Amino acid sequence: MPTVLITGAGRGIGLEFARQYAEAGWAVLAGARKPEGIAELMALEGDISAVQLDIADPAS
């Protein structure tokens, strides 16, 4: 199974990419800054693993 990593997946184009890849059968590793974004990702159908992640913060 192909796998994709998407940052900024909690909203907008990142969320749409996550949805489309998951629908196409890809395993999606998704990062979002806010818990609301994680909830949106987990509501999608497919093989999605979501984590809270801020790429501008080395501690995350």
C-alpha positions in Angstrom: 0.0 0.0 0.0 1.5 3.4 -0.9 1.9 5.9 1.9 1.8 9.7 2.0 2.8 12.2 4.7 0.8 15.4 4.7 1.5 18.4 7.0 -1.1 21.0 7.4 -3.8 18.4 7.0 -6.2 19.8 9.6 -8.0 22.2 7.2 -8.1 23.6 3.7 -6.1 22.0 0.9 -4.2 19.7 3.3 -7.4 18.2 4.6 -8.7 17.7 1.0 -5.4 16.0 0.0 -5.8 13.7 3.0 -9.4 12.9 2.0 -8.5 12.2 -1.7 -5.5 10.0 -0.9 -7.4 8.0 1.7 -10.3 7.5 -0.8 -7.7 6.3 -3.4 -6.5 3.6 -1.0 -3.3 5.2 0.3 -2.2 5.1 3.9 -2.2 8.7 5.1 0.1 10.0 7.8 -1.4 13.4 8.6 -0.2 16.3 10.8 -2.4 19.1 12.1 -1.7 21.9 14.6 -5.1 22.0 16.3 -7.2 19.2 18.0 -10.1 20.3 15.8 -8.1 19.4 12.8 -7.3 16.0 14.2 -11.0 15.3 14.8 -11.8 16.3 11.2 -9.1 13.9 9.9 -10.3 11.0 12.1 -13.8 11.5 10.7 -12.6 10.7 7.2 -12.9 7.2 5.8 -9.8 5.2 5.1 -6.4 4.4 6.6 -5.5 7.7 8.3 -3.1 8.2 11.2 -3.3 11.7 12.5 -1.0 13.5 15.0 -0.9 17.0 16.5 2.1 18.6 14.8 3.4 22.1 14.2 6.4 22.0 11.8 7.5 25.5 13.0 7.9 24.1 16.6 10.9 21.8 17.0 9.3 20.5 20.3 6.3 19.1 18.5 
